[in-house]
Amino acid sequence: MKLYDFTLAPNPRRVRMFLAEKGIEMPPTEQINTREAGQFSAEFQKVNPRGTVPALVLDDGTLLTESISICRYFEELHPEPSLFGRDAKENAVIDMWNRRVEIECYAPAADVVRNSLEIFKDRAIPGMPNGVPQIAALAERGRASVARFVGRLDQQLADNQFIAGDYLSIADQTAFITFDFAKRGELEVPADAKNIARWQSEMAARPSASA
Ligand SMILES: N[C@@H](CCC(=O)N[C@@H](CS)C(=O)NCC(=O)O)C(=O)O
């Protein structure tokens, strides 16, 4: 097994946080520096032609290139502590919140970052080396979506210690990496989102936050 990772990128961070929280040792790892076009090297393109990290290659050669799927793979192998839910209801609630975070917050935050930062000029889509111009309107729409989600999440965290309830889940990890990543697009969580601030400081205090 081998994990292609990049310490500074959000999706590989979700995998590292997940492994840390479950107490699973990191597999052998290679860093692919996506800020220096490492994902487009001939060598990495042979491993993952999609040109993205994380990428997990299993011993039988199976390639997994979605961070959530990599987490699910490890969850099946190491069910405890469960981060995807312990029964049908928990599974559904966690899945619902994880999807909301990904669709209503991560993807729009990525739209902001990819469509406004100079370093992504002509590279607005991950895994594409060039020829993809930035669209300012996508960044603007992304900001609106993130703001709406932040309001809803703050309400959810008023009555729940964690996003899906009184237990830590993958939804918390997805949101935690999202908010750190969003800072790159100057998408700071507003000061009046007090419940998110409380949750963020609790998440940041966990050893997995520095994985
Ligand atoms: N849906 C994929 C997204 C993977 C992805 O976009 N990774 C980014 C780093 S967080 C990347 O590899 N970007 C390459 C690029 O910027 O060209 C996942 O969840 O793992």
The ligand as an SDF file (V2000), in Angstrom:
LIG
                    3D

 20 19  0  0  0  0  0  0  0  0999 V2000
  -12.5030   14.8750   -4.7840 N   0  0  0  0  0  0  0  0  0  0  0  0
  -11.0840   14.6650   -4.5550 C   0  0  0  0  0  0  0  0  0  0  0  0
  -10.3820   15.9770   -4.8270 C   0  0  0  0  0  0  0  0  0  0  0  0
   -8.8950   15.8300   -4.9090 C   0  0  0  0  0  0  0  0  0  0  0  0
   -8.2530   17.1750   -5.1680 C   0  0  0  0  0  0  0  0  0  0  0  0
   -8.8090   18.0640   -5.8470 O   0  0  0  0  0  0  0  0  0  0  0  0
   -7.0410   17.3450   -4.6290 N   0  0  0  0  0  0  0  0  0  0  0  0
   -6.3260   18.5700   -4.7960 C   0  0  0  0  0  0  0  0  0  0  0  0
   -5.5490   18.8690   -3.5130 C   0  0  0  0  0  0  0  0  0  0  0  0
   -6.6680   19.1250   -2.1600 S   0  0  0  0  0  0  0  0  0  0  0  0
   -5.3250   18.4110   -5.9400 C   0  0  0  0  0  0  0  0  0  0  0  0
   -4.7740   17.3360   -6.0780 O   0  0  0  0  0  0  0  0  0  0  0  0
   -5.1260   19.4400   -6.7310 N   0  0  0  0  0  0  0  0  0  0  0  0
   -4.2770   19.3340   -7.8860 C   0  0  0  0  0  0  0  0  0  0  0  0
   -4.2190   20.6170   -8.6790 C   0  0  0  0  0  0  0  0  0  0  0  0
   -4.3950   21.6820   -8.0820 O   0  0  0  0  0  0  0  0  0  0  0  0
   -3.9650   20.5260   -9.8820 O   0  0  0  0  0  0  0  0  0  0  0  0
  -10.8680   14.1840   -3.1070 C   0  0  0  0  0  0  0  0  0  0  0  0
  -11.7490   14.4020   -2.2490 O   0  0  0  0  0  0  0  0  0  0  0  0
   -9.8360   13.5890   -2.8060 O   0  0  0  0  0  0  0  0  0  0  0  0
  1  2  1  0
  2  3  1  0
  2 18  1  0
  3  4  1  0
  4  5  1  0
  5  6  2  0
  5  7  1  0
  7  8  1  0
  8  9  1  0
  8 11  1  0
  9 10  1  0
 11 12  2  0
 11 13  1  0
 13 14  1  0
 14 15  1  0
 15 16  2  0
 15 17  1  0
 18 19  2  0
 18 20  1  0
M  END
$$$$
